[in-house]
């Protein structure tokens, strides 16, 4: 299953859904990185050091970072979705598909 590092702007309900499907999802809060205003570059570097893909809603900045720094553990960029369980299932299906 996937090892994820969840950016602090991502809904926890989706994280919970990921965990229920067996994924290892570490949130920024659990890692001690929430509310620190870390630059996106540092978020990506932390995830890479931990062997995790970043799960984020910040499409613009992380797509740019992927172009600039293609060597990382992965970036999963989503859009906001009010159906958190459904979003967790759709993301799970995309990764395990």
N, CA, C and O atoms as CSV, one atom per row, in Angstrom:
chain,resi,resn,atom,element,x,y,z
A,1,UNK,N,N,0.828,-1.188,0.000
A,1,UNK,CA,C,0.000,0.000,0.000
A,1,UNK,C,C,0.872,1.250,0.000
A,1,UNK,O,O,2.083,1.190,0.210
A,2,UNK,N,N,0.230,2.361,-0.237
A,2,UNK,CA,C,0.957,3.619,-0.376
A,2,UNK,C,C,1.408,4.179,0.970
A,2,UNK,O,O,0.732,4.024,1.987
A,3,UNK,N,N,2.574,4.835,0.948
A,3,UNK,CA,C,3.076,5.601,2.094
A,3,UNK,C,C,2.909,7.063,1.729
A,3,UNK,O,O,3.529,7.550,0.783
A,4,UNK,N,N,2.068,7.764,2.482
A,4,UNK,CA,C,1.710,9.134,2.149
A,4,UNK,C,C,2.106,10.110,3.238
A,4,UNK,O,O,2.111,9.788,4.426
A,5,UNK,N,N,2.438,11.311,2.795
A,5,UNK,CA,C,2.615,12.435,3.713
A,5,UNK,C,C,1.546,13.445,3.336
A,5,UNK,O,O,1.548,13.972,2.224
A,6,UNK,N,N,0.635,13.715,4.255
A,6,UNK,CA,C,-0.545,14.514,3.968
A,6,UNK,C,C,-0.318,15.963,4.351
A,6,UNK,O,O,-0.127,16.291,5.522
A,7,UNK,N,N,-0.341,16.824,3.347
A,7,UNK,CA,C,-0.187,18.263,3.540
A,7,UNK,C,C,-1.260,18.748,4.514
A,7,UNK,O,O,-2.354,18.185,4.567
A,8,UNK,N,N,-0.951,19.785,5.279
A,8,UNK,CA,C,-1.857,20.201,6.346
A,8,UNK,C,C,-3.184,20.762,5.863
A,8,UNK,O,O,-4.100,20.914,6.671
A,9,UNK,N,N,-3.326,21.075,4.586
A,9,UNK,CA,C,-4.597,21.608,4.099
A,9,UNK,C,C,-5.558,20.507,3.642
A,9,UNK,O,O,-6.665,20.803,3.193
A,10,UNK,N,N,-5.148,19.257,3.751
A,10,UNK,CA,C,-5.969,18.151,3.254
A,10,UNK,C,C,-6.959,17.697,4.331
A,10,UNK,O,O,-6.586,17.600,5.501
A,11,UNK,N,N,-8.210,17.417,3.961
A,11,UNK,CA,C,-9.225,17.019,4.947
A,11,UNK,C,C,-8.890,15.699,5.651
A,11,UNK,O,O,-8.554,14.708,5.002
A,12,UNK,N,N,-8.985,15.699,6.966
A,12,UNK,CA,C,-8.641,14.502,7.729
A,12,UNK,C,C,-9.594,13.345,7.431
A,12,UNK,O,O,-9.197,12.185,7.531
A,13,UNK,N,N,-10.832,13.636,7.071
A,13,UNK,CA,C,-11.782,12.560,6.758
A,13,UNK,C,C,-11.274,11.697,5.605
A,13,UNK,O,O,-11.509,10.488,5.591
A,14,UNK,N,N,-10.587,12.295,4.647
A,14,UNK,CA,C,-10.016,11.524,3.536
A,14,UNK,C,C,-8.835,10.701,4.052
A,14,UNK,O,O,-8.659,9.549,3.654
A,15,UNK,N,N,-8.033,11.284,4.930
A,15,UNK,CA,C,-6.908,10.560,5.536
A,15,UNK,C,C,-7.439,9.321,6.258
A,15,UNK,O,O,-6.887,8.229,6.124
A,16,UNK,N,N,-8.499,9.501,7.011
A,16,UNK,CA,C,-9.110,8.385,7.730
A,16,UNK,C,C,-9.538,7.301,6.736
A,16,UNK,O,O,-9.315,6.115,6.979
A,17,UNK,N,N,-10.142,7.695,5.638
A,17,UNK,CA,C,-10.552,6.739,4.615
A,17,UNK,C,C,-9.374,5.992,4.014
A,17,UNK,O,O,-9.464,4.796,3.739
A,18,UNK,N,N,-8.277,6.694,3.813
A,18,UNK,CA,C,-7.064,6.049,3.304
A,18,UNK,C,C,-6.569,5.007,4.288
A,18,UNK,O,O,-6.216,3.893,3.903
A,19,UNK,N,N,-6.545,5.374,5.548
A,19,UNK,CA,C,-6.062,4.441,6.571
A,19,UNK,C,C,-6.951,3.201,6.649
A,19,UNK,O,O,-6.451,2.090,6.824
A,20,UNK,N,N,-8.252,3.384,6.520
A,20,UNK,CA,C,-9.175,2.253,6.535
A,20,UNK,C,C,-8.915,1.289,5.376
A,20,UNK,O,O,-9.265,0.111,5.450
A,21,UNK,N,N,-8.302,1.792,4.313
A,21,UNK,CA,C,-7.986,0.966,3.151
A,21,UNK,C,C,-6.557,0.417,3.211
A,21,UNK,O,O,-6.067,-0.175,2.250
A,22,UNK,N,N,-5.896,0.624,4.359
A,22,UNK,CA,C,-4.592,0.030,4.579
A,22,UNK,C,C,-3.389,0.877,4.230
A,22,UNK,O,O,-2.258,0.397,4.296
A,23,UNK,N,N,-3.608,2.136,3.856
A,23,UNK,CA,C,-2.496,3.004,3.502
A,23,UNK,C,C,-1.851,3.606,4.748
A,23,UNK,O,O,-2.516,3.827,5.761
A,24,UNK,N,N,-0.575,3.863,4.663
A,24,UNK,CA,C,0.198,4.488,5.739
A,24,UNK,C,C,0.205,5.988,5.472
A,24,UNK,O,O,1.008,6.478,4.677
A,25,UNK,N,N,-0.684,6.713,6.132
A,25,UNK,CA,C,-0.828,8.148,5.901
A,25,UNK,C,C,-0.387,8.921,7.136
A,25,UNK,O,O,-1.009,8.823,8.194
A,26,UNK,N,N,0.675,9.681,6.998
A,26,UNK,CA,C,1.207,10.524,8.066
A,26,UNK,C,C,0.800,11.966,7.784
A,26,UNK,O,O,1.110,12.497,6.718
A,27,UNK,N,N,0.114,12.603,8.722
A,27,UNK,CA,C,-0.294,13.994,8.511
A,27,UNK,C,C,0.813,14.947,8.947
A,27,UNK,O,O,1.700,14.585,9.720
A,28,UNK,N,N,0.742,16.159,8.440
A,28,UNK,CA,C,1.706,17.184,8.836
A,28,UNK,C,C,1.637,17.415,10.341
A,28,UNK,O,O,2.669,17.631,10.977
A,29,UNK,N,N,0.440,17.375,10.921
A,29,UNK,CA,C,0.289,17.560,12.368
A,29,UNK,C,C,0.983,16.442,13.129
A,29,UNK,O,O,1.681,16.704,14.109
A,30,UNK,N,N,0.803,15.207,12.696
A,30,UNK,CA,C,1.427,14.072,13.373
A,30,UNK,C,C,2.949,14.119,13.276
A,30,UNK,O,O,3.653,13.636,14.163
A,31,UNK,N,N,3.442,14.699,12.204
A,31,UNK,CA,C,4.887,14.812,12.008
A,31,UNK,C,C,5.472,16.033,12.715
A,31,UNK,O,O,6.686,16.238,12.698
A,32,UNK,N,N,4.615,16.842,13.333
A,32,UNK,CA,C,5.083,18.048,14.011
A,32,UNK,C,C,5.346,19.207,13.070
A,32,UNK,O,O,6.066,20.144,13.415
A,33,UNK,N,N,4.762,19.146,11.879
A,33,UNK,CA,C,5.023,20.180,10.880
A,33,UNK,C,C,3.837,21.111,10.619
A,33,UNK,O,O,3.936,21.992,9.765
A,34,UNK,N,N,2.734,20.944,11.321
A,34,UNK,CA,C,1.564,21.794,11.087
A,34,UNK,C,C,1.765,23.172,11.707
A,34,UNK,O,O,2.490,23.341,12.686
A,35,UNK,N,N,1.106,24.135,11.111
A,35,UNK,CA,C,1.123,25.518,11.606
A,35,UNK,C,C,2.527,26.103,11.714
A,35,UNK,O,O,2.779,26.972,12.547
A,36,UNK,N,N,3.434,25.628,10.875
A,36,UNK,CA,C,4.804,26.151,10.875
A,36,UNK,C,C,5.094,26.955,9.609
A,36,UNK,O,O,6.197,27.473,9.435
A,37,UNK,N,N,4.107,27.056,8.735
A,37,UNK,CA,C,4.256,27.795,7.477
A,37,UNK,C,C,5.482,27.328,6.692
A,37,UNK,O,O,6.230,28.139,6.145
A,38,UNK,N,N,5.675,26.003,6.646
A,38,UNK,CA,C,6.810,25.468,5.885
A,38,UNK,C,C,6.615,25.720,4.397
A,38,UNK,O,O,5.512,25.535,3.882
A,39,UNK,N,N,7.648,26.133,3.707
A,39,UNK,CA,C,7.549,26.272,2.253
A,39,UNK,C,C,7.257,24.908,1.618
A,39,UNK,O,O,7.650,23.870,2.149
A,40,UNK,N,N,6.574,24.927,0.496
A,40,UNK,CA,C,6.229,23.683,-0.191
A,40,UNK,C,C,7.461,22.855,-0.524
A,40,UNK,O,O,7.401,21.625,-0.523
A,41,UNK,N,N,8.575,23.514,-0.808
A,41,UNK,CA,C,9.817,22.807,-1.092
A,41,UNK,C,C,10.231,21.934,0.099
A,41,UNK,O,O,10.714,20.815,-0.071
A,42,UNK,N,N,10.034,22.467,1.296
A,42,UNK,CA,C,10.380,21.706,2.506
A,42,UNK,C,C,9.397,20.565,2.759
A,42,UNK,O,O,9.785,19.507,3.254
A,43,UNK,N,N,8.138,20.777,2.423
A,43,UNK,CA,C,7.137,19.715,2.547
A,43,UNK,C,C,7.525,18.547,1.640
A,43,UNK,O,O,7.508,17.392,2.064
A,44,UNK,N,N,7.873,18.853,0.400
A,44,UNK,CA,C,8.270,17.814,-0.547
A,44,UNK,C,C,9.561,17.128,-0.101
A,44,UNK,O,O,9.680,15.907,-0.204
A,45,UNK,N,N,10.517,17.895,0.389
A,45,UNK,CA,C,11.790,17.319,0.849
A,45,UNK,C,C,11.571,16.401,2.050
A,45,UNK,O,O,12.174,15.332,2.132
A,46,UNK,N,N,10.710,16.814,2.983
A,46,UNK,CA,C,10.409,15.971,4.136
A,46,UNK,C,C,9.798,14.649,3.687
A,46,UNK,O,O,10.213,13.581,4.136
A,47,UNK,N,N,8.818,14.726,2.805
A,47,UNK,CA,C,8.170,13.509,2.308
A,47,UNK,C,C,9.180,12.598,1.625
A,47,UNK,O,O,9.154,11.384,1.830
A,48,UNK,N,N,10.061,13.161,0.824
A,48,UNK,CA,C,11.068,12.364,0.117
A,48,UNK,C,C,12.003,11.669,1.115
A,48,UNK,O,O,12.325,10.492,0.952
A,49,UNK,N,N,12.429,12.389,2.129
A,49,UNK,CA,C,13.302,11.784,3.152
A,49,UNK,C,C,12.618,10.627,3.873
A,49,UNK,O,O,13.265,9.659,4.274
A,50,UNK,N,N,11.312,10.740,4.028
A,50,UNK,CA,C,10.534,9.721,4.734
A,50,UNK,C,C,10.053,8.602,3.800
A,50,UNK,O,O,9.412,7.651,4.247
A,51,UNK,N,N,10.364,8.720,2.506
A,51,UNK,CA,C,9.924,7.706,1.544
A,51,UNK,C,C,8.426,7.726,1.315
A,51,UNK,O,O,7.802,6.677,1.155
A,52,UNK,N,N,7.855,8.905,1.299
A,52,UNK,CA,C,6.410,9.072,1.164
A,52,UNK,C,C,6.065,9.970,-0.021
A,52,UNK,O,O,6.850,10.834,-0.410
A,53,UNK,N,N,4.890,9.753,-0.583
A,53,UNK,CA,C,4.323,10.649,-1.584
A,53,UNK,C,C,3.536,11.729,-0.861
A,53,UNK,O,O,2.920,11.463,0.170
A,54,UNK,N,N,3.551,12.938,-1.391
A,54,UNK,CA,C,2.786,14.046,-0.816
A,54,UNK,C,C,1.354,13.968,-1.334
A,54,UNK,O,O,1.127,13.792,-2.531
A,55,UNK,N,N,0.398,14.099,-0.430
A,55,UNK,CA,C,-1.016,14.198,-0.780
A,55,UNK,C,C,-1.436,15.621,-0.468
A,55,UNK,O,O,-1.359,16.050,0.684
A,56,UNK,N,N,-1.882,16.364,-1.478
A,56,UNK,CA,C,-2.136,17.798,-1.300
A,56,UNK,C,C,-3.296,18.280,-2.164
A,56,UNK,O,O,-3.687,17.631,-3.133
A,57,UNK,N,N,-3.827,19.423,-1.790
A,57,UNK,CA,C,-4.815,20.136,-2.605
A,57,UNK,C,C,-4.156,21.293,-3.356
A,57,UNK,O,O,-4.812,21.964,-4.154
A,58,UNK,N,N,-2.890,21.529,-3.114
A,58,UNK,CA,C,-2.155,22.667,-3.665
A,58,UNK,C,C,-1.591,22.324,-5.047
A,58,UNK,O,O,-0.390,22.106,-5.206
A,59,UNK,N,N,-2.462,22.283,-6.019
A,59,UNK,CA,C,-2.106,21.861,-7.376
A,59,UNK,C,C,-1.023,22.726,-8.003
A,59,UNK,O,O,-0.001,22.211,-8.457
A,60,UNK,N,N,-1.234,24.007,-8.032
A,60,UNK,CA,C,-0.324,24.907,-8.748
A,60,UNK,C,C,1.116,24.785,-8.265
A,60,UNK,O,O,2.031,24.611,-9.070
A,61,UNK,N,N,1.315,24.875,-6.966
A,61,UNK,CA,C,2.679,24.879,-6.442
A,61,UNK,C,C,3.357,23.516,-6.553
A,61,UNK,O,O,4.549,23.444,-6.852
A,62,UNK,N,N,2.610,22.432,-6.316
A,62,UNK,CA,C,3.248,21.121,-6.362
A,62,UNK,C,C,3.477,20.625,-7.790
A,62,UNK,O,O,4.408,19.856,-8.028
A,63,UNK,N,N,2.654,21.046,-8.729
A,63,UNK,CA,C,2.947,20.724,-10.136
A,63,UNK,C,C,4.239,21.435,-10.545
A,63,UNK,O,O,5.082,20.857,-11.231
A,64,UNK,N,N,4.385,22.681,-10.121
A,64,UNK,CA,C,5.623,23.420,-10.402
A,64,UNK,C,C,6.827,22.728,-9.759
A,64,UNK,O,O,7.872,22.573,-10.392
A,65,UNK,N,N,6.676,22.317,-8.510
A,65,UNK,CA,C,7.776,21.640,-7.831
A,65,UNK,C,C,8.146,20.331,-8.521
A,65,UNK,O,O,9.326,19.989,-8.608
A,66,UNK,N,N,7.167,19.612,-9.003
A,66,UNK,CA,C,7.456,18.362,-9.713
A,66,UNK,C,C,8.311,18.635,-10.947
A,66,UNK,O,O,9.239,17.883,-11.245
A,67,UNK,N,N,8.000,19.698,-11.651
A,67,UNK,CA,C,8.798,20.057,-12.843
A,67,UNK,C,C,10.219,20.447,-12.451
A,67,UNK,O,O,11.179,20.092,-13.134
A,68,UNK,N,N,10.343,21.177,-11.353
A,68,UNK,CA,C,11.653,21.662,-10.912
A,68,UNK,C,C,12.486,20.577,-10.229
A,68,UNK,O,O,13.710,20.562,-10.354
A,69,UNK,N,N,11.832,19.679,-9.518
A,69,UNK,CA,C,12.515,18.653,-8.714
A,69,UNK,C,C,11.841,17.298,-8.932
A,69,UNK,O,O,11.103,16.823,-8.068
A,70,UNK,N,N,12.092,16.685,-10.070
A,70,UNK,CA,C,11.371,15.450,-10.404
A,70,UNK,C,C,11.757,14.230,-9.568
A,70,UNK,O,O,11.067,13.212,-9.622
A,71,UNK,N,N,12.835,14.309,-8.802
A,71,UNK,CA,C,13.239,13.171,-7.974
A,71,UNK,C,C,12.624,13.302,-6.583
A,71,UNK,O,O,13.137,14.026,-5.729
A,72,UNK,N,N,11.538,12.603,-6.374
A,72,UNK,CA,C,10.825,12.622,-5.090
A,72,UNK,C,C,10.013,11.342,-4.989
A,72,UNK,O,O,10.032,10.520,-5.905
A,73,UNK,N,N,9.305,11.168,-3.891
A,73,UNK,CA,C,8.527,9.955,-3.658
A,73,UNK,C,C,7.152,9.961,-4.287
A,73,UNK,O,O,6.402,8.995,-4.145
A,74,UNK,N,N,6.814,11.020,-4.971
A,74,UNK,CA,C,5.510,11.131,-5.623
A,74,UNK,C,C,4.716,12.301,-5.084
A,74,UNK,O,O,4.925,12.756,-3.959
A,75,UNK,N,N,3.807,12.774,-5.905
A,75,UNK,CA,C,2.908,13.861,-5.512
A,75,UNK,C,C,1.522,13.481,-6.020
A,75,UNK,O,O,1.339,13.215,-7.208
A,76,UNK,N,N,0.560,13.458,-5.123
A,76,UNK,CA,C,-0.829,13.221,-5.496
A,76,UNK,C,C,-1.566,14.516,-5.233
A,76,UNK,O,O,-1.701,14.947,-4.088
A,77,UNK,N,N,-2.042,15.133,-6.306
A,77,UNK,CA,C,-2.716,16.420,-6.203
A,77,UNK,C,C,-4.203,16.195,-6.455
A,77,UNK,O,O,-4.591,15.624,-7.474
A,78,UNK,N,N,-5.016,16.639,-5.534
A,78,UNK,CA,C,-6.464,16.466,-5.631
A,78,UNK,C,C,-7.157,17.818,-5.621
A,78,UNK,O,O,-6.541,18.846,-5.341
A,79,UNK,N,N,-8.433,17.801,-5.926
A,79,UNK,CA,C,-9.266,18.984,-5.767
A,79,UNK,C,C,-10.141,18.766,-4.538
A,79,UNK,O,O,-10.371,17.631,-4.121
A,80,UNK,N,N,-10.623,19.855,-3.968
A,80,UNK,CA,C,-11.496,19.777,-2.801
A,80,UNK,C,C,-12.763,19.021,-3.181
A,80,UNK,O,O,-13.339,19.266,-4.241
A,81,UNK,N,N,-13.192,18.117,-2.333
A,81,UNK,CA,C,-14.375,17.304,-2.585
A,81,UNK,C,C,-15.118,17.150,-1.261
A,81,UNK,O,O,-14.535,16.694,-0.277
A,82,UNK,N,N,-16.376,17.518,-1.224
A,82,UNK,CA,C,-17.159,17.424,0.010
A,82,UNK,C,C,-17.457,15.976,0.391
A,82,UNK,O,O,-17.793,15.701,1.543
A,83,UNK,N,N,-17.341,15.052,-0.551
A,83,UNK,CA,C,-17.581,13.625,-0.305
A,83,UNK,C,C,-16.262,12.959,0.076
A,83,UNK,O,O,-15.637,12.295,-0.750
A,84,UNK,N,N,-15.838,13.139,1.332
A,84,UNK,CA,C,-14.533,12.624,1.774
A,84,UNK,C,C,-14.409,11.112,1.616
A,84,UNK,O,O,-13.390,10.655,1.099
A,85,UNK,N,N,-15.391,10.311,2.034
A,85,UNK,CA,C,-15.248,8.862,1.826
A,85,UNK,C,C,-15.145,8.499,0.345
A,85,UNK,O,O,-14.366,7.626,-0.036
A,86,UNK,N,N,-15.927,9.169,-0.470
A,86,UNK,CA,C,-15.857,8.916,-1.908
A,86,UNK,C,C,-14.517,9.325,-2.489
A,86,UNK,O,O,-13.974,8.628,-3.346
A,87,UNK,N,N,-13.979,10.440,-2.034
A,87,UNK,CA,C,-12.674,10.884,-2.515
A,87,UNK,C,C,-11.595,9.898,-2.098
A,87,UNK,O,O,-10.704,9.589,-2.889
A,88,UNK,N,N,-11.657,9.404,-0.879
A,88,UNK,CA,C,-10.677,8.417,-0.422
A,88,UNK,C,C,-10.739,7.175,-1.300
A,88,UNK,O,O,-9.701,6.629,-1.675
A,89,UNK,N,N,-11.938,6.727,-1.628
A,89,UNK,CA,C,-12.094,5.529,-2.464
A,89,UNK,C,C,-11.580,5.775,-3.883
A,89,UNK,O,O,-10.918,4.910,-4.457
A,90,UNK,N,N,-11.876,6.934,-4.450
A,90,UNK,CA,C,-11.411,7.231,-5.815
A,90,UNK,C,C,-9.884,7.304,-5.874
A,90,UNK,O,O,-9.273,6.783,-6.807
A,91,UNK,N,N,-9.278,7.938,-4.895
A,91,UNK,CA,C,-7.812,8.026,-4.862
A,91,UNK,C,C,-7.226,6.642,-4.679
A,91,UNK,O,O,-6.260,6.285,-5.354
A,92,UNK,N,N,-7.798,5.849,-3.769
A,92,UNK,CA,C,-7.343,4.481,-3.546
A,92,UNK,C,C,-7.405,3.680,-4.846
A,92,UNK,O,O,-6.458,2.971,-5.187
A,93,UNK,N,N,-8.499,3.792,-5.555
A,93,UNK,CA,C,-8.652,3.070,-6.825
A,93,UNK,C,C,-7.638,3.488,-7.863
A,93,UNK,O,O,-7.161,2.659,-8.638
A,94,UNK,N,N,-7.300,4.767,-7.888
A,94,UNK,CA,C,-6.307,5.262,-8.836
A,94,UNK,C,C,-4.926,4.690,-8.535
A,94,UNK,O,O,-4.188,4.324,-9.450
A,95,UNK,N,N,-4.582,4.616,-7.265
A,95,UNK,CA,C,-3.256,4.145,-6.875
A,95,UNK,C,C,-3.138,2.630,-6.979
A,95,UNK,O,O,-2.112,2.124,-7.433
A,96,UNK,N,N,-4.154,1.908,-6.573
A,96,UNK,CA,C,-4.059,0.449,-6.527
A,96,UNK,C,C,-4.588,-0.219,-7.786
A,96,UNK,O,O,-4.367,-1.410,-8.006
A,97,UNK,N,N,-5.294,0.561,-8.622
A,97,UNK,CA,C,-6.000,0.183,-9.790
A,97,UNK,C,C,-5.650,-0.877,-10.629
A,97,UNK,O,O,-6.330,-1.126,-11.625
